[in-house]
Amino acid sequence: MFIQNSYKDETEGRLYIIPTPIGNLEDMTFRAVRMLKEVDLIAAEDTRHTQKLLNHFEINNETISYHEHNRLERIPYLLERLGAGENIALVSDAGMPAISDPGYELVEAAIKKEMPVVVLPGANAAVSALVASGLSTEAFTFVGFLPRKKHDKEEVLTRLKAHKATIIFYESPHRVRDTLDTIQQVWGERQVALARELTKMYEQFVRGSISEVTTWLKENSLRGECVLVIEGASADMEIEEAKWWATMSLTDHVQHYEKGENLRHKEAMRAVAKDRNISRREVYEALHVRKAD
């Protein structure tokens, strides 16, 4: 167990998670600018992109790249500097670091070393789109980017089919229409809000049913990353709890968890038993006793 008192020891290094604007530079907070000026090092997803932001606010601190392809070699180095009492800021190209990017691995590593992690509030595309969507904000699930392969995408969507909370996806402008088509095939008709170019001059929201938005997309080209906010399952939709495994044999079901989720055999059997509301013994006997016979 690690209890963090963020500001108790002024001599220890802190990892600051600092969100940056998703479009409009005026969304940079006073605190974020101050912290970027005060830290010893800024770890940025793309140093060239971040340098434009730093130049705008006259910030001249040392920067280093930290991204998907070098994170494994960077993490030990950053932890070493934190351990030496230096303060480090982590920023992504836009929005909150660690959301749909590798920043969470640095956060996880710092926490394992019992180093303080301080998160500053700020711009986030998912929450901004949710609030403006007109859909329920009482409960929501952020999924991020769906898999690109159609089969994998359908499997994820099937698992979410009976989810009652509002669901948020990120998607590229080139794939958003195909993604909505797939969502409609798996879920049926739902209300959706498509948000793009958030906080920028050409910010746009397209709200309506999936069919209406898909029709609109056929007649209009998009630029800029998109956020899809889609209503969750409701009672009047008469959707049963999604049984994505319904057509699988017990063996295939167990192998799905072993290979797809990297679970051990016993853990996979336990997961299958929970899915099917049967005992683990029944799963074991079906797999092993019958095989022995």
Rosetta silent file (secondary structure, phi, psi, omega in degrees, C-alpha in Angstrom):
SEQUENCE: MFIQNSYKDETEGRLYIIPTPIGNLEDMTFRAVRMLKEVDLIAAEDTRHTQKLLNHFEINNETISYHEHNRLERIPYLLERLGAGENIALVSDAGMPAISDPGYELVEAAIKKEMPVVVLPGANAAVSALVASGLSTEAFTFVGFLPRKKHDKEEVLTRLKAHKATIIFYESPHRVRDTLDTIQQVWGERQVALARELTKMYEQFVRGSISEVTTWLKENSLRGECVLVIEGASADMEIEEAKWWATMSLTDHVQHYEKGENLRHKEAMRAVAKDRNISRREVYEALHVRKAD
SCORE:     score description
SCORE:     0.000 S_00000001
   1 L     0.000  139.180 -179.354    0.000    0.000    0.000 S_00000001
   2 L  -128.732  115.186  176.798    1.257    3.473   -0.872 S_00000001
   3 L  -101.404  117.275 -176.399   -0.266    6.570    0.743 S_00000001
   4 L   -97.165  124.090  168.349    0.759    9.677   -1.143 S_00000001
   5 L  -107.578   97.620 -163.834    0.979   13.059    0.567 S_00000001
   6 L   -54.362  -34.801 -172.596    1.627   15.082   -2.552 S_00000001
   7 L  -123.227   16.556 -176.073    3.356   18.095   -1.010 S_00000001
   8 L   -69.095  -44.714 -177.151    4.613   16.866    2.376 S_00000001
   9 L  -109.143  106.967 -176.404    8.255   16.409    1.396 S_00000001
  10 L   -75.509   -8.727 -177.583    9.539   19.281   -0.737 S_00000001
  11 L   -90.018  -16.329 -177.512   12.855   17.515   -1.366 S_00000001
  12 L   -86.577  149.767  179.460   11.444   14.541   -3.270 S_00000001
  13 L   -75.320  145.687  179.562   10.886   14.593   -7.004 S_00000001
  14 L  -122.628  146.054  172.661    7.341   14.690   -8.334 S_00000001
  15 E   -99.497  115.222  179.390    5.858   13.573  -11.615 S_00000001
  16 E   -98.573  126.640  175.928    3.396   16.217  -12.806 S_00000001
  17 E   -97.353  111.496 -170.727    0.754   15.170  -15.328 S_00000001
  18 L  -118.634  112.284  177.413   -0.050   18.348  -17.229 S_00000001
  19 L   -72.024  147.223  177.300   -2.863   18.516  -19.796 S_00000001
  20 E  -119.991  161.496 -176.396   -2.381   20.778  -22.802 S_00000001
  21 L   -56.542  144.659  176.654   -4.998   22.411  -25.052 S_00000001
  22 L   -90.922    1.079  178.656   -6.827   20.183  -27.527 S_00000001
  23 L  -178.122  -53.834 -175.739   -7.100   23.090  -29.948 S_00000001
  24 L   -94.529  118.069 -177.156   -7.458   26.504  -28.373 S_00000001
  25 H   -61.997  -21.475  179.508   -4.304   27.754  -26.661 S_00000001
  26 H   -69.628   -9.915  177.878   -6.406   29.885  -24.297 S_00000001
  27 H   -82.264   -1.899  174.134   -7.434   26.661  -22.556 S_00000001
  28 L   -69.913  129.279 -177.300   -3.964   26.413  -21.027 S_00000001
  29 L   -84.647  157.985  176.680   -4.343   27.099  -17.293 S_00000001
  30 H   -58.401  -41.464 -178.180   -2.208   29.538  -15.298 S_00000001
  31 H   -65.532  -40.905 -179.855   -1.082   26.675  -13.089 S_00000001
  32 H   -62.027  -43.041  178.328   -0.076   24.517  -16.053 S_00000001
  33 H   -62.856  -45.120 -179.637    2.088   27.317  -17.479 S_00000001
  34 H   -61.509  -44.264 -177.839    3.691   27.940  -14.086 S_00000001
  35 H   -66.780  -37.260  178.694    4.465   24.266  -13.510 S_00000001
  36 H   -66.002  -27.876  176.570    6.010   23.859  -16.969 S_00000001
  37 H   -78.452  -26.984 -173.192    8.293   26.788  -16.136 S_00000001
  38 H   -92.327  -26.589 -175.600    9.223   25.375  -12.731 S_00000001
  39 L   -69.049  162.152  179.982    9.913   21.685  -13.458 S_00000001
  40 L   -83.658  -25.182 -175.968   13.395   20.425  -14.228 S_00000001
  41 E  -151.703  141.424  176.408   12.384   18.388  -17.256 S_00000001
  42 E  -114.466  117.033  176.620    9.413   18.152  -19.641 S_00000001
  43 E   -94.410  117.767 -171.893    8.720   14.714  -21.124 S_00000001
  44 E  -121.612  144.237  178.104    6.722   15.246  -24.318 S_00000001
  45 L   -59.882  -45.011  176.989    5.040   12.880  -26.763 S_00000001
  46 L  -136.412  107.097 -174.042    6.435   14.923  -29.668 S_00000001
  47 H   -63.045  -32.902  179.105    9.057   17.485  -28.657 S_00000001
  48 H   -67.308  -41.152  177.840    8.678   19.433  -31.909 S_00000001
  49 H   -65.734  -46.908 -178.181    4.933   19.761  -31.409 S_00000001
  50 H   -65.640  -31.563 -178.706    5.292   20.669  -27.730 S_00000001
  51 H   -60.492  -33.242  177.315    8.020   23.208  -28.497 S_00000001
  52 H   -62.463  -41.512  177.785    5.465   25.359  -30.333 S_00000001
  53 H   -65.578  -44.931 -178.835    3.369   25.459  -27.149 S_00000001
  54 H   -63.503  -40.413  178.454    6.409   26.209  -25.006 S_00000001
  55 H   -62.451  -39.554 -178.443    7.517   29.010  -27.333 S_00000001
  56 H   -61.212  -37.700 -178.108    4.063   30.576  -27.168 S_00000001
  57 L  -101.410   14.779  176.186    4.252   30.783  -23.372 S_00000001
  58 L    54.181   50.410  178.255    7.987   31.624  -23.299 S_00000001
  59 L  -107.175  124.675 -172.625    8.956   28.390  -21.546 S_00000001
  60 L  -117.256   20.216 -176.183   12.599   27.403  -22.041 S_00000001
  61 L   -71.706  161.691  178.279   12.949   24.281  -19.907 S_00000001
  62 L   -63.872  139.751  177.437   14.707   21.108  -20.978 S_00000001
  63 E  -124.117  156.235  176.329   12.547   18.667  -22.968 S_00000001
  64 E  -146.456  147.495 -179.303   12.870   14.980  -23.767 S_00000001
  65 E   -79.663  141.833  172.868   10.746   12.698  -25.933 S_00000001
  66 L  -145.347  109.393 -176.490    8.524   10.082  -24.323 S_00000001
  67 L  -148.146 -175.796 -173.950    6.251    8.161  -26.658 S_00000001
  68 L   -54.381  -36.389 -171.196    4.971    4.731  -27.651 S_00000001
  69 L   -90.789  -13.545  179.773    8.200    3.649  -29.326 S_00000001
  70 L  -125.075    9.264 -173.299   10.777    4.700  -26.703 S_00000001
  71 H   -60.152  -37.298 -176.050    8.847    4.424  -23.453 S_00000001
  72 H   -65.472  -36.255  178.409   10.637    1.289  -22.244 S_00000001
  73 H   -83.204  -24.661 -178.089   14.058    2.915  -22.426 S_00000001
  74 H   -79.671  -36.261 -173.780   12.837    6.275  -21.163 S_00000001
  75 H   -56.240  -49.473  179.005   11.036    5.114  -18.012 S_00000001
  76 H   -59.142  -39.115  179.624   14.183    4.024  -16.071 S_00000001
  77 H   -64.282  -44.540  179.987   15.911    7.296  -16.986 S_00000001
  78 H   -66.681  -38.784  177.542   12.934    9.416  -15.870 S_00000001
  79 H   -65.024  -36.456  178.654   12.599    7.454  -12.633 S_00000001
  80 H   -62.263  -42.438 -179.975   16.299    7.991  -11.960 S_00000001
  81 H   -70.976  -36.323  174.281   15.882   11.746  -12.278 S_00000001
  82 H   -62.788  -41.828  179.615   12.773   11.705  -10.093 S_00000001
  83 H   -63.858  -24.451  178.332   14.725    9.719   -7.526 S_00000001
  84 L   -84.260    3.183  176.797   17.389   12.405   -7.552 S_00000001
  85 L    94.798    7.122  178.856   14.771   14.933   -6.425 S_00000001
  86 L   -84.903  151.042  176.331   13.991   16.501   -9.787 S_00000001
  87 L   -98.908  135.325 -177.331   10.462   17.405  -10.842 S_00000001
  88 E  -125.504  137.035  174.835    9.266   16.161  -14.226 S_00000001
  89 E  -104.769  134.155  174.207    6.235   17.193  -16.268 S_00000001
  90 E  -107.673  125.690  177.323    4.591   14.729  -18.628 S_00000001
  91 E  -130.173  150.758  173.003    2.644   16.203  -21.541 S_00000001
  92 L  -106.931 -179.179 -179.736    1.001   14.685  -24.615 S_00000001
  93 L   -63.837  -33.070 -179.930    0.386   16.373  -27.952 S_00000001
  94 L  -161.685  140.617  175.809   -3.077   17.434  -26.793 S_00000001
  95 E    82.041 -157.996 -174.989   -5.326   16.888  -23.806 S_00000001
  96 L   -83.540  120.308  176.368   -4.740   14.784  -20.706 S_00000001
  97 L   -57.873  151.695  178.495   -1.614   12.589  -20.743 S_00000001
  98 L    80.328   -4.679  173.943   -2.137    8.850  -20.171 S_00000001
  99 L   -96.830  110.843 -176.473   -5.570    8.881  -21.849 S_00000001
 100 L    58.391   34.014  170.567   -5.198    6.770  -25.010 S_00000001
 101 L  -152.745  169.748 -171.166   -1.403    7.158  -24.916 S_00000001
 102 L   -74.632    5.920 -178.313    1.498    5.401  -23.143 S_00000001
 103 H   -57.549  -29.788 -176.498    1.714    7.919  -20.301 S_00000001
 104 H   -62.624  -28.022 -179.056   -0.043    5.570  -17.902 S_00000001
 105 H   -68.615  -35.298  175.488    2.991    3.254  -17.917 S_00000001
 106 H   -69.535  -41.147  176.758    5.217    6.016  -16.554 S_00000001
 107 H   -60.039  -47.076  179.803    2.589    6.834  -13.932 S_00000001
 108 H   -59.485  -43.573 -178.938    2.379    3.172  -12.966 S_00000001
 109 H   -65.819  -39.775  179.019    6.165    2.882  -12.715 S_00000001
 110 H   -64.755  -41.274  179.899    6.445    6.006  -10.549 S_00000001
 111 H   -65.552  -38.877  178.177    3.753    4.752   -8.169 S_00000001
 112 H   -61.738  -29.672  177.817    5.494    1.389   -7.835 S_00000001
 113 L   -89.868    6.109 -179.715    8.586    3.321   -6.708 S_00000001
 114 L    58.394   42.457  175.252    6.362    5.311   -4.292 S_00000001
 115 L  -101.519  136.508 -177.287    7.079    8.568   -6.074 S_00000001
 116 L   -62.857  136.070  174.843    4.375   11.266   -5.935 S_00000001
 117 E  -118.870  119.222 -176.789    2.248   11.732   -9.051 S_00000001
 118 E  -114.477  121.115 -177.547    0.399   15.058   -9.230 S_00000001
 119 E  -103.856  126.564  174.743   -2.303   15.519  -11.881 S_00000001
 120 L   -91.519  139.153  176.821   -3.388   18.983  -12.991 S_00000001
 121 L   -73.387  154.936  178.960   -6.958   19.358  -14.295 S_00000001
 122 L   174.483 -160.391 -172.325   -7.421   20.550  -17.826 S_00000001
 123 L   -62.193  139.193  176.232   -8.604   19.957  -21.367 S_00000001
 124 L  -152.331  123.456 -174.934   -9.988   16.556  -22.316 S_00000001
 125 H   -66.448  -40.063 -175.549  -11.789   15.761  -25.568 S_00000001
 126 H   -62.811  -49.273 -177.705  -13.853   12.844  -24.230 S_00000001
 127 H   -68.879  -38.951  178.374  -15.430   14.719  -21.322 S_00000001
 128 H   -60.308  -44.754  179.826  -15.956   17.889  -23.388 S_00000001
 129 H   -66.729  -39.514  179.604  -17.806   15.912  -26.069 S_00000001
 130 H   -59.852  -49.527 -176.493  -19.859   14.036  -23.472 S_00000001
 131 H   -62.813  -36.180 -178.451  -21.115   17.187  -21.761 S_00000001
 132 H   -86.704   -3.478 -173.581  -22.070   18.781  -25.099 S_00000001
 133 H   -72.626  -28.447 -173.307  -23.625   15.601  -26.515 S_00000001
 134 L    84.664    1.083  177.145  -27.034   16.000  -24.903 S_00000001
 135 L   -95.451  168.242 -174.856  -26.838   12.372  -23.761 S_00000001
 136 L   -60.300  134.019  175.616  -26.840   11.202  -20.165 S_00000001
 137 L  -108.197    6.981 -177.206  -23.772   12.150  -18.127 S_00000001
 138 L   -63.488  -38.795  175.860  -24.898   10.250  -15.026 S_00000001
 139 L  -148.584  139.457  179.978  -22.632    7.337  -15.896 S_00000001
 140 E  -148.388  156.133  178.428  -20.289    6.901  -18.835 S_00000001
 141 E  -124.215  125.474  176.653  -17.640    4.536  -20.158 S_00000001
 142 E   -96.377  121.721 -178.395  -14.612    5.729  -22.088 S_00000001
 143 E  -100.327  -31.185 -174.302  -13.389    3.110  -24.544 S_00000001
 144 E    82.891 -145.154 -179.068  -10.888    5.096  -26.592 S_00000001
 145 E   -83.659  132.637  173.836  -10.050    3.764  -30.056 S_00000001
 146 L   -74.494  158.469  175.687  -11.746    0.551  -31.167 S_00000001
 147 L   -59.766  152.540 -178.864   -9.626   -2.163  -32.840 S_00000001
 148 L   -78.839  -35.946 -178.822   -9.124   -1.662  -36.565 S_00000001
 149 L   -70.224  134.895 -174.185   -9.908   -5.237  -37.609 S_00000001
 150 H   -58.221  -44.165 -179.047  -13.624   -5.752  -38.152 S_00000001
 151 H   -61.318  -46.371 -179.585  -13.801   -9.043  -36.204 S_00000001
 152 H   -65.399  -38.282  179.004  -12.009   -7.582  -33.177 S_00000001
 153 H   -63.645  -44.182  179.884  -14.144   -4.463  -33.343 S_00000001
 154 H   -63.707  -36.979 -179.916  -17.350   -6.501  -33.411 S_00000001
 155 H   -65.293  -43.247  177.917  -16.202   -8.558  -30.430 S_00000001
 156 H   -63.442  -44.936 -178.595  -15.572   -5.446  -28.316 S_00000001
 157 H   -64.529  -37.053  179.095  -18.902   -3.936  -29.353 S_00000001
 158 H   -62.688  -39.242  178.210  -20.778   -7.141  -28.553 S_00000001
 159 H   -64.631  -30.216 -176.853  -19.404   -7.062  -25.026 S_00000001
 160 H   -92.121   -2.823 -170.833  -20.628   -3.480  -24.651 S_00000001
 161 L   -55.948  -41.229 -176.981  -24.041   -4.048  -26.229 S_00000001
 162 L   -93.680    5.941 -178.572  -26.004   -4.237  -22.973 S_00000001
 163 L   -66.223  127.228 -174.808  -23.958   -1.519  -21.245 S_00000001
 164 L   -88.731  -17.543  178.903  -26.377    1.063  -19.870 S_00000001
 165 L   -76.856  155.080  172.987  -23.916    3.915  -19.431 S_00000001
 166 E   -62.149  140.980 -174.085  -23.195    6.409  -22.207 S_00000001
 167 E  -118.517  136.053 -175.595  -20.202    5.180  -24.219 S_00000001
 168 E  -118.825  130.015  176.220  -17.397    7.324  -25.649 S_00000001
 169 E  -122.909  151.391  164.650  -15.065    6.387  -28.502 S_00000001
 170 E  -100.051  147.779  177.897  -12.230    8.161  -30.262 S_00000001
 171 E  -156.128  150.596  177.271  -12.019    7.664  -34.018 S_00000001
 172 L   -79.079  154.750 -179.387  -10.140    8.992  -37.023 S_00000001
 173 L   -63.882  -22.684 -177.345  -12.131   10.943  -39.636 S_00000001
 174 L   -81.159  -21.549 -176.515  -11.307    8.273  -42.233 S_00000001
 175 L  -111.435   -4.384 -170.577  -12.804    5.392  -40.233 S_00000001
 176 H   -63.306  -36.907 -179.293  -15.682    7.033  -38.393 S_00000001
 177 H   -67.530  -45.306  178.402  -18.341    6.094  -40.958 S_00000001
 178 H   -62.550  -37.959  179.299  -17.326    2.437  -41.058 S_00000001
 179 H   -64.600  -43.084  177.697  -17.224    2.390  -37.265 S_00000001
 180 H   -64.487  -38.152  176.570  -20.759    3.780  -37.016 S_00000001
 181 H   -59.773  -44.774 -179.182  -21.950    1.219  -39.561 S_00000001
 182 H   -66.193  -41.392  178.416  -20.453   -1.573  -37.450 S_00000001
 183 H   -60.188  -42.822  179.642  -21.940   -0.144  -34.248 S_00000001
 184 H   -66.342  -37.620  178.374  -25.385   -0.071  -35.841 S_00000001
 185 H   -62.720  -39.383 -175.915  -25.013   -3.652  -37.074 S_00000001
 186 H   -85.744  -40.513 -173.401  -24.120   -4.883  -33.589 S_00000001
 187 H  -100.005  -23.516 -170.759  -26.224   -2.568  -31.389 S_00000001
 188 L    87.328 -167.374 -175.794  -29.053   -1.447  -33.613 S_00000001
 189 L   -73.541  133.922  175.857  -30.292    2.132  -33.709 S_00000001
 190 L  -142.176  163.541  170.609  -29.032    4.507  -31.004 S_00000001
 191 E   -83.100  142.347 -176.065  -28.709    8.234  -30.478 S_00000001
 192 E  -143.083  150.251  170.371  -25.218    9.547  -31.152 S_00000001
 193 E  -124.231  124.429  176.628  -23.248   12.774  -31.036 S_00000001
 194 E  -104.194  120.519 -179.976  -20.222   13.111  -33.295 S_00000001
 195 E  -114.364  138.265  177.403  -17.832   15.859  -32.171 S_00000001
 196 E  -144.961  159.314  179.577  -14.853   17.090  -34.153 S_00000001
 197 L    52.391   40.830 -176.620  -12.362   19.948  -34.108 S_00000001
 198 L   -57.823  134.565  178.881  -13.210   20.564  -30.447 S_00000001
 199 L    71.672   -1.275 -178.230  -12.341   24.073  -29.169 S_00000001
 200 L   -96.105  175.086 -177.809  -11.154   25.101  -32.646 S_00000001
 201 L   -57.710  -35.867 -176.044  -12.615   27.577  -35.139 S_00000001
 202 L  -104.467   30.978  176.579  -14.442   24.819  -37.040 S_00000001
 203 L   -52.980  137.803 -176.414  -15.772   22.940  -34.001 S_00000001
 204 E  -147.908  139.379  173.484  -18.765   20.891  -35.023 S_00000001
 205 E  -121.825  130.943  175.520  -21.312   18.571  -33.391 S_00000001
 206 E  -116.658  110.984 -175.072  -23.516   16.252  -35.439 S_00000001
 207 E  -115.499  140.498  178.978  -26.329   14.890  -33.264 S_00000001
 208 E   161.251 -164.618  175.694  -29.030   12.394  -34.211 S_00000001
 209 E   -75.883  164.275  177.891  -29.627    8.698  -34.698 S_00000001
 210 H   -58.760  -40.831  179.873  -26.810    6.531  -36.009 S_00000001
 211 H   -61.182  -43.538 -178.755  -28.674    6.273  -39.331 S_00000001
 212 H   -65.456  -43.802 -178.805  -29.011   10.051  -39.609 S_00000001
 213 H   -68.596  -38.758  178.394  -25.382   10.712  -38.770 S_00000001
 214 H   -63.327  -42.064  177.512  -24.182    7.972  -41.137 S_00000001
 215 H   -61.652  -41.914  178.652  -26.263    9.463  -43.956 S_00000001
 216 H   -62.335  -39.891 -178.774  -24.784   12.879  -43.230 S_00000001
 217 H   -65.887  -29.689  178.958  -21.274   11.417  -43.318 S_00000001
 218 H   -66.124  -24.194 -175.656  -21.882    9.989  -46.804 S_00000001
 219 H  -104.886   -3.430 -176.179  -22.444   13.528  -48.053 S_00000001
 220 L  -137.142  137.606  175.969  -19.744   15.326  -46.068 S_00000001
 221 L   -93.044  149.672 -176.687  -15.988   14.822  -45.698 S_00000001
 222 L  -118.264  153.387  170.279  -14.346   15.238  -42.323 S_00000001
 223 L  -133.175  152.707  177.726  -11.022   16.479  -41.036 S_00000001
 224 L    88.261  149.631  178.791   -9.646   16.272  -37.529 S_00000001
 225 L   -61.892  146.637 -175.981   -9.940   13.575  -34.880 S_00000001
 226 E  -114.504  152.189  171.203  -13.500   12.655  -33.902 S_00000001
 227 E  -119.870  127.644  176.384  -15.221   11.763  -30.659 S_00000001
 228 E  -106.068  123.749  176.348  -18.303    9.522  -30.792 S_00000001
 229 E  -115.263  119.647 -171.545  -20.686    9.708  -27.838 S_00000001
 230 E  -126.940  136.248 -178.265  -23.383    7.037  -28.012 S_00000001
 231 L   -63.347  147.575  178.743  -26.319    6.391  -25.710 S_00000001
 232 L   -79.396  174.027  178.336  -26.191    3.269  -23.593 S_00000001
 233 L   -67.516  140.560  178.339  -28.660    0.413  -23.658 S_00000001
 234 L  -124.476  165.543 -175.360  -31.997    1.182  -22.061 S_00000001
 235 H   -59.083  -39.422 -175.749  -34.870   -0.996  -20.831 S_00000001
 236 H   -72.981   -9.648  174.555  -37.144   -0.138  -23.747 S_00000001
 237 H   -79.024  -13.371  177.829  -34.529   -1.424  -26.188 S_00000001
 238 L    51.939   48.275  178.520  -35.200   -4.894  -24.732 S_00000001
 239 L   -96.887  124.121  176.475  -31.577   -5.893  -25.054 S_00000001
 240 L   -73.655  161.850  176.571  -30.584   -8.988  -23.184 S_00000001
 241 L   -56.760  129.258 -173.678  -27.262   -9.074  -21.442 S_00000001
 242 L   -60.989  124.137  178.277  -24.707   -9.414  -24.209 S_00000001
 243 L  -115.417   75.576 -175.551  -23.582  -13.011  -24.593 S_00000001
 244 L   -63.340  -18.220 -176.809  -20.731  -12.593  -26.988 S_00000001
 245 L   -95.201    4.559 -170.277  -19.645  -16.164  -26.263 S_00000001
 246 L   -55.065  -35.010 -177.119  -23.009  -17.751  -27.120 S_00000001
 247 L   -91.737    1.755 -177.883  -21.768  -19.497  -30.266 S_00000001
 248 L   -88.790  147.129  168.913  -18.527  -20.686  -28.670 S_00000001
 249 L   -76.245  166.164  177.694  -17.846  -24.145  -27.332 S_00000001
 250 H   -59.713  -39.458  179.712  -16.514  -24.345  -23.778 S_00000001
 251 H   -62.490  -47.138  178.915  -13.070  -25.112  -25.167 S_00000001
 252 H   -63.504  -37.946 -179.510  -13.116  -22.089  -27.471 S_00000001
 253 H   -62.862  -45.265  178.279  -14.465  -19.935  -24.663 S_00000001
 254 H   -65.410  -43.319 -179.845  -11.596  -20.928  -22.350 S_00000001
 255 H   -64.419  -30.639  175.949   -9.029  -20.482  -25.107 S_00000001
 256 H   -58.082  -45.645 -179.621  -10.382  -17.007  -25.781 S_00000001
 257 H   -72.276  -34.976 -179.146   -9.403  -15.954  -22.268 S_00000001
 258 H   -69.174  -46.166 -175.499   -6.095  -17.818  -22.355 S_00000001
 259 H   -89.229  -41.925 -176.604   -4.919  -16.449  -25.703 S_00000001
 260 H   -80.244  -34.061 -177.260   -6.852  -13.210  -26.010 S_00000001
 261 L  -109.765   -0.135  179.352   -6.680  -12.065  -22.389 S_00000001
 262 L    58.151   37.340  177.373   -3.465  -13.863  -21.386 S_00000001
 263 L   -89.763  150.815  173.060   -5.134  -15.574  -18.425 S_00000001
 264 L   -69.338  163.975 -174.154   -3.831  -18.743  -16.841 S_00000001
 265 H   -58.090  -45.489 -179.668   -5.888  -21.890  -17.404 S_00000001
 266 H   -64.461  -40.304  178.598   -7.541  -21.801  -13.962 S_00000001
 267 H   -65.672  -38.972  179.211   -8.296  -18.087  -14.295 S_00000001
 268 H   -63.921  -42.539  177.996   -9.745  -18.663  -17.776 S_00000001
 269 H   -63.739  -38.307  178.122  -12.024  -21.438  -16.452 S_00000001
 270 H   -63.520  -41.447  179.249  -13.144  -19.153  -13.636 S_00000001
 271 H   -65.122  -40.738  178.400  -13.976  -16.396  -16.140 S_00000001
 272 H   -64.277  -43.345  179.331  -15.939  -18.830  -18.323 S_00000001
 273 H   -60.012  -39.965  178.871  -17.864  -20.120  -15.303 S_00000001
 274 H   -67.146  -44.155  178.701  -18.803  -16.539  -14.404 S_00000001
 275 H   -56.873  -44.931 -171.839  -19.896  -15.727  -17.975 S_00000001
 276 H   -93.564   -1.025  179.876  -22.106  -18.811  -18.189 S_00000001
 277 L    56.695   45.396  175.587  -23.305  -18.727  -14.576 S_00000001
 278 L  -128.609  170.714 -179.283  -22.131  -22.271  -13.940 S_00000001
 279 L   -78.930  155.706  177.725  -19.647  -23.742  -11.483 S_00000001
 280 H   -65.484  -29.934  178.134  -15.957  -23.986  -12.293 S_00000001
 281 H   -61.338  -40.304  179.244  -16.217  -27.721  -11.647 S_00000001
 282 H   -62.408  -40.094  178.362  -18.683  -28.024  -14.532 S_00000001
 283 H   -65.472  -45.409 -178.795  -16.235  -26.254  -16.820 S_00000001
 284 H   -60.008  -47.092 -178.092  -13.352  -28.432  -15.616 S_00000001
 285 H   -64.774  -38.814  179.870  -15.296  -31.655  -16.085 S_00000001
 286 H   -64.495  -34.724 -177.230  -16.483  -30.638  -19.530 S_00000001
 287 H   -85.392  -39.408 -169.769  -12.911  -29.913  -20.630 S_00000001
 288 H  -106.978  -43.336 -178.246  -10.922  -32.594  -18.864 S_00000001
 289 H   -67.411  -46.827 -179.016  -13.159  -35.471  -17.739 S_00000001
 290 H   -65.171  -36.608  179.242  -14.885  -35.850  -21.088 S_00000001
 291 H   -63.415  -39.510  179.013  -11.553  -35.549  -22.889 S_00000001
 292 H   -65.245  -36.744  178.664  -10.205  -38.371  -20.719 S_00000001
 293 L   -65.081    0.000    0.000  -13.234  -40.542  -21.566 S_00000001
